[in-house]
Amino acid sequence: MDRSPAYLAALASAAVSGLDPVSVEALSSTPDQSFDVAFIQDTEHRRWVVRVPRSDVAGAEMDRTVALLALLGRRLPFAVPAPKGFVALAEGGRAAVYPYLPGHNLDFAELPAGPGLAAELGRAIAALHNTDPAIYDEAGLPSYDADAYRSRRLAELDRAAETGRVPTTLLTRWEKALEDVTLWRFAPTATHGDLTGDQVLAVFTDDSDASTGTIRAMTGWEDAKVADPADDFAPLVADASPEAVETVLEAYAHARVERPDTNLIVRARLVAELGLLGTLMTALSRQDAGAVEVLTTQLRRLDDAVHAGEEPDDYRRTSLAPIGIRTRPTPPPALVVDEDDEELPELVDPDLMETEPVDSELVETDRDDTVAVPVAVPVTVPVAAGDEVPAWLELEHSEDDEPDEDHAPGQDAALAETDEEDADELGSGEVSPDERPSAPQ
């Protein structure tokens, strides 16, 4: 239903006492919109926003949102719409009137990286995700744990597959990502649910300098729920540059109470791709043949794009495979060989050596100038049976490894027997203390 600007102004005047409209500007309507919206200025130069639901479903969503915004307004560092009045509609439901929130909508495609607006956006999203989920429960909004939300996404994919308009390779790609439980390990958080640039308002100290921007408000809370935090990053990942996404995520991670999970951006990329399915299903339900054809073409282009190639960087790559935890390999300690040896076998990769060898002779100087000598540490390198020993661990056989000619093979055994005989004699008392060899002075 398209409502005229004059009708919307009359609703605003009836909803708020003392509101006398002077001018009204209605937003252009599109078939997929859930609300009729108009901006109104009154005789006291105050600006207002009137929102009228187009369906019973939209009306129910607005009522739930009103309860949530009353609770969030006191807990967030930015503003949210706070209705000042309502008016009943003849066809059922009610319209709401809000004070106008100043600011500029963001274009994520033009979001600059670095300190400034991108970092502000990251901190604003973190403040929302730090909110106690119990507030959403109190407002009657839906809540999902990780497994339930993954199952919900799978059901949506199955319904889209039945249309026959989604490329098979895309269906396989998305099904594989949704069935990989390692990708869906996250702590459910309070989310906005539709955090596009149109829902974010920013103000600037200098309109020509994006670094002076701050997030003033967030609007459009009809899709709010306790669910995957990646949902609020999906529009950003789809439109912003990789550098801007990295800045937002870094600021977000520093401001979050809980550390973000490793695969947050991977799921955000998946949610952004799945967004086309939701729009397609809506167009099919409206029997909008033109929109269906456009969306089908977009799905084919997406299929070509994600298979054209992958970048190794986390913010540029198109893969939906989970990101593993990166660890730095610890090099084995250097082997210390006696200084009398002629050669030092290379048990450590030369590329891993960062310092020059230290002279093993301790230099006697003043107490504060004493040079420490490296301590020999035995090295054990596990090698499975049948495995090839790495080249840098192979030791060359040298003449120094030959047995000492002056030391016969049986000499150790003979010495051991002699020691035992001496011990027996001493224990039996045959050798008097006076006859024992004296200790060296």
C-alpha positions in Angstrom: 0.0 0.0 0.0 1.4 3.4 -1.0 0.5 6.2 1.3 0.7 9.8 0.3 3.1 12.3 2.1 0.2 14.3 3.3 -1.4 11.2 4.9 1.9 10.3 6.6 2.2 13.9 8.0 -1.3 13.7 9.4 -0.4 10.4 11.2 2.7 12.1 12.7 0.6 15.0 13.9 -1.9 12.6 15.5 0.8 10.5 17.2 2.8 13.3 18.9 1.1 16.1 20.8 2.3 19.6 19.6 3.7 18.3 16.3 2.5 20.7 13.6 3.9 19.7 10.3 5.4 22.4 8.0 7.1 20.1 5.4 7.2 16.4 4.6 9.5 14.3 2.5 8.5 10.7 1.8 11.0 8.1 0.8 10.4 6.5 -2.6 8.7 3.2 -2.2 9.8 -0.2 -3.6 8.0 -3.5 -3.7 10.4 -5.1 -1.2 10.0 -2.4 1.5 8.2 -3.3 4.7 7.4 0.2 5.8 6.3 3.6 4.4 8.7 6.2 5.7 8.6 10.0 5.7 10.7 12.9 7.2 8.7 15.7 8.7 9.7 19.2 10.0 7.3 21.0 12.4 6.8 24.6 13.3 9.4 24.5 16.0 12.1 23.3 13.4 12.2 19.9 14.9 12.6 16.9 12.5 10.7 13.7 12.9 10.5 10.3 11.2 7.2 8.4 10.7 7.2 4.7 9.9 4.0 2.8 8.9 4.1 -1.0 8.4 2.8 -2.3 5.1 1.8 -5.7 6.5 0.8 -7.4 9.7 4.2 -9.2 9.8 6.0 -5.9 9.5 3.8 -4.5 12.3 4.6 -7.3 14.6 8.3 -6.9 13.9 8.1 -3.2 14.7 6.4 -3.8 18.0 9.1 -6.2 19.1 11.8 -3.8 18.0 10.2 -0.9 20.1 10.5 -3.0 23.2 14.2 -3.8 22.4 15.1 -0.2 21.6 13.8 1.0 25.0 16.2 -1.4 26.7 19.2 -0.8 24.4 19.0 3.0 24.4 20.5 3.2 27.9 23.3 0.7 27.2 24.9 1.6 23.9 27.4 4.3 23.2 25.5 5.4 20.1 21.9 6.4 19.6 19.0 4.2 18.5 15.5 5.2 17.4 13.3 6.0 20.4 9.6 6.4 19.5 7.8 9.3 21.0 4.2 8.4 19.9 2.0 5.9 18.2 -1.3 6.1 16.2 -3.6 3.3 15.3 -4.3 2.6 11.6 -7.7 2.0 10.1 -6.5 -1.2 8.5 -5.0 -2.5 11.7 -1.7 -2.1 13.5 -0.1 1.2 14.3 2.3 3.8 13.1 5.3 5.0 15.1 6.9 8.5 15.2 10.6 9.0 16.1 12.8 12.0 16.6 15.1 12.4 13.6 18.7 11.2 14.2 21.2 13.4 12.4 24.1 11.9 10.5 25.3 10.5 7.1 24.7 7.0 5.9 27.9 5.0 5.2 29.0 3.6 1.9 31.0 0.6 2.8 32.6 0.5 -0.6 34.2 3.9 0.2 35.1 3.2 3.8 38.7 4.2 4.3 41.1 1.9 6.2 43.1 3.1 9.1 42.3 5.1 12.3 39.1 7.0 12.0 35.7 5.9 10.7 36.6 2.2 10.1 38.0 1.8 13.7 34.9 3.6 15.1 32.6 1.2 13.2 34.6 -1.8 14.7 34.2 -0.4 18.2 30.5 0.3 17.7 29.8 -3.3 16.6 31.8 -4.6 19.5 29.7 -2.5 21.9 26.5 -4.1 20.5 27.9 -7.6 20.6 29.0 -7.0 24.3 25.4 -6.5 25.2 23.8 -9.0 27.5 21.7 -11.4 25.4 19.1 -11.5 28.2 18.0 -8.1 27.1 16.9 -9.6 23.7 15.1 -12.4 25.6 13.3 -9.8 27.7 12.1 -8.1 24.5 10.8 -11.3 23.1 13.3 -11.6 20.2 14.5 -14.9 18.9 17.7 -16.6 20.2 19.7 -19.3 18.5 22.7 -21.3 19.6 25.4 -22.2 17.1 24.0 -25.6 16.1 20.4 -24.4 15.8 21.5 -21.5 13.7 23.5 -23.7 11.4 20.5 -26.0 11.0 18.4 -23.0 10.2 20.8 -22.0 7.4 20.8 -25.5 6.0 17.0 -25.5 5.8 17.0 -22.2 3.9 19.6 -23.7 1.5 17.3 -26.7 0.9 14.3 -24.5 0.1 16.4 -22.5 -2.4 17.8 -25.6 -4.0 14.2 -26.7 -4.8 13.7 -23.6 -7.0 16.2 -25.0 -9.5 17.7 -21.5 -10.0 20.9 -21.9 -7.9 24.0 -23.3 -9.7 24.9 -26.7 -8.5 28.5 -25.8 -7.8 27.3 -23.0 -5.4 24.9 -25.4 -3.7 27.8 -27.8 -3.1 30.0 -25.0 -1.9 27.5 -23.8 0.6 26.4 -27.2 1.8 30.0 -28.2 2.5 30.5 -25.0 4.6 27.3 -25.5 6.5 28.0 -29.1 7.3 31.6 -28.4 8.5 30.9 -28.0 12.3 34.4 -26.7 12.9 33.3 -23.5 11.1 30.3 -23.0 13.4 32.0 -22.8 16.8 30.9 -19.4 18.1 29.4 -17.8 21.1 25.9 -16.4 20.2 25.7 -12.6 20.7 23.2 -9.8 20.5 23.2 -8.8 16.8 21.6 -6.1 14.6 20.9 -8.6 11.8 20.9 -6.2 8.9 23.9 -3.9 9.4 24.3 -2.3 6.0 25.7 1.1 5.4 22.2 2.5 5.2 21.5 1.6 8.8 24.6 3.3 10.2 24.7 7.1 10.8 28.0 8.9 11.2 28.9 12.5 12.0 32.2 14.3 11.1 34.1 17.2 12.7 35.5 17.9 9.2 33.3 16.7 6.3 36.4 16.4 4.1 38.3 14.2 6.5 37.0 10.7 7.2 39.3 10.2 10.2 37.2 12.7 12.1 34.1 10.6 11.8 32.3 8.9 14.7 29.3 6.6 14.7 26.2 8.5 15.9 23.4 6.0 15.6 22.2 2.7 14.1 18.7 2.2 12.7 16.6 -0.6 11.2 16.5 -3.1 14.0 13.7 -5.4 12.7 16.0 -8.3 12.1 17.7 -8.1 15.6 18.2 -11.5 17.4 20.7 -13.4 19.4 22.7 -15.4 16.8 26.0 -15.5 14.9 28.1 -12.3 15.3 29.3 -12.9 11.7 25.9 -11.7 10.5 26.8 -8.1 11.3 30.0 -8.3 9.3 28.4 -9.8 6.1 27.5 -6.5 4.4 30.9 -5.1 5.2 32.8 -8.1 3.8 30.7 -8.0 0.7 31.3 -4.3 -0.1 34.3 -2.9 1.8 38.0 -3.2 0.8 40.1 -5.9 2.4 42.1 -3.2 4.2 39.0 -1.5 5.6 37.7 -4.9 6.8 41.0 -5.6 8.5 40.8 -2.2 10.3 37.3 -2.8 11.5 38.0 -6.3 12.7 41.2 -5.2 14.6 39.3 -2.4 16.4 36.4 -4.9 17.1 38.7 -7.5 18.6 40.3 -5.0 21.0 36.9 -3.8 22.2 35.2 -7.2 22.6 34.8 -8.7 26.0 35.3 -12.2 24.5 37.9 -12.9 21.9 36.3 -13.2 18.4 36.4 -16.8 17.0 38.9 -17.6 14.3 36.3 -18.1 11.5 34.2 -15.0 12.0 35.2 -13.5 8.7 34.8 -16.8 6.8 31.2 -17.2 8.1 30.6 -13.5 7.2 31.6 -14.2 3.7 29.2 -17.2 3.6 26.4 -15.1 5.0 26.9 -12.4 2.4 26.7 -15.0 -0.4 23.6 -16.6 1.2 22.0 -13.2 1.3 21.2 -13.6 -2.4 19.1 -16.7 -1.6 16.9 -14.8 0.8 16.3 -12.0 -1.7 15.5 -14.6 -4.4 13.0 -16.4 -2.2 11.3 -13.1 -1.4 11.1 -12.2 -5.1 9.6 -15.7 -5.9 7.0 -15.2 -3.2 6.0 -11.9 -4.7 6.0 -13.5 -8.1 8.3 -10.7 -9.3 9.6 -12.3 -12.5 11.9 -9.4 -13.3 13.6 -9.5 -10.0 13.9 -13.3 -10.1 15.7 -13.2 -13.4 18.1 -10.5 -12.1 18.9 -12.5 -9.0 19.4 -15.7 -11.0 22.0 -13.8 -13.2 23.7 -12.5 -10.0 24.0 -16.1 -8.7 25.6 -17.2 -11.9 28.1 -14.4 -11.7 28.9 -15.2 -8.1 29.5 -18.8 -9.1 32.1 -17.6 -11.7 33.7 -15.2 -9.3 34.3 -17.6 -6.4 35.9 -20.2 -8.7 38.0 -17.8 -10.7 40.8 -18.0 -8.1 41.7 -17.5 -4.4 44.0 -15.2 -2.6 46.0 -16.3 0.4 45.1 -13.4 2.5 42.2 -13.9 5.0 40.4 -10.8 4.0 40.8 -11.3 0.2 40.4 -15.0 -0.3 37.1 -16.5 -1.5 37.5 -19.9 0.2 35.0 -20.9 2.8 37.3 -23.5 4.4 37.9 -23.0 8.1 41.0 -21.2 9.2 43.3 -23.2 11.4 45.3 -21.7 14.3 48.7 -20.7 13.0 51.7 -21.6 15.1 55.3 -20.7 14.6 57.7 -23.8 14.4 60.2 -23.9 17.3 63.7 -24.6 15.9 65.8 -27.3 17.8 68.6 -26.0 20.1 72.1 -25.9 18.6 74.4 -28.7 19.4 77.5 -27.7 21.4 80.6 -29.8 20.5 83.7 -30.0 22.6 86.3 -27.4 21.6 88.9 -30.1 20.9 86.8 -31.4 17.9 88.0 -30.2 14.6 84.6 -29.8 12.9 81.2 -28.7 14.2 78.5 -30.9 12.7 75.5 -28.8 11.4 72.5 -30.1 13.3 70.6 -26.8 12.9 69.4 -25.3 9.7 71.9 -22.4 9.0 68.9 -20.2 8.0 67.6 -20.4 11.6 70.8 -19.2 13.2 70.4 -15.5 14.2 73.7 -14.9 16.1 77.3 -15.6 15.6 78.9 -18.4 17.6 80.1 -17.4 21.1 83.7 -18.2 22.2 83.4 -21.2 24.6 86.3 -19.8 26.7 85.1 -17.8 29.7 86.7 -14.4 29.9 87.7 -13.4 33.4 87.0 -9.7 33.9 85.2 -7.7 36.5 82.1 -9.2 38.0 79.7 -7.2 35.9 81.6 -7.9 32.7 81.7 -11.7 33.0 80.7 -13.3 29.7 78.4 -16.3 30.0 79.3 -19.5 28.2 76.5 -21.4 26.3 75.5 -24.7 28.1 75.4 -27.8 26.0 71.9 -29.2 25.6 71.3 -32.7 24.2 69.2 -32.8 21.0 66.8 -35.6 20.4 65.1 -35.6 16.9 62.3 -38.2 16.6 62.4 -40.0 13.2 59.9 -42.7 12.4 61.1 -46.1 11.2 61.7 -46.0 7.5 61.5 -42.2 7.2 64.2 -40.4 5.4 66.4 -38.3 7.7 66.4 -34.6 6.8 69.6 -33.6 4.9 70.5 -31.0 7.6 70.4 -33.8 10.3 72.8 -36.2 8.5 76.2 -36.3 10.2 79.3 -37.1 8.1 81.5 -39.9 9.4 85.0 -38.5 10.1 88.3 -39.9 11.4 87.6 -38.4 14.8 84.8 -40.9 15.2 87.3 -43.9 15.1 88.2 -45.6 18.3 91.3 -44.4 20.1 94.2 -46.8 19.3 95.6 -46.3 22.8 92.4 -47.5 24.3 91.8 -51.2 23.6 88.2 -52.4 23.3 88.4 -54.6 26.4 90.1 -52.0 28.6 86.9 -50.7 30.1 85.8 -54.2 31.2 89.2 -54.9 32.7 89.1 -51.7 34.7 85.7 -52.5 36.0 86.8 -55.9 37.2 89.8 -54.3 39.0 87.5 -51.9 40.8 85.2 -54.7 42.0 88.2 -56.7 43.4 89.4 -53.6 45.3 86.0 -53.1 46.7 85.8 -56.7 47.9 89.2 -56.5 49.6 88.3 -53.3 51.4 85.0 -54.7 52.5 86.6 -57.9 53.9 89.0 -55.9 56.0 92.1 -57.3 54.4 93.4 -53.8 53.6 94.1 -51.6 56.7 93.3 -47.9 56.7 97.0 -47.2 56.8 97.6 -49.1 53.7 94.9 -47.3 51.7 96.1 -44.8 49.1 95.8 -41.2 50.5 93.6 -38.7 48.8 95.3 -36.2 46.6 96.1 -33.0 48.3 
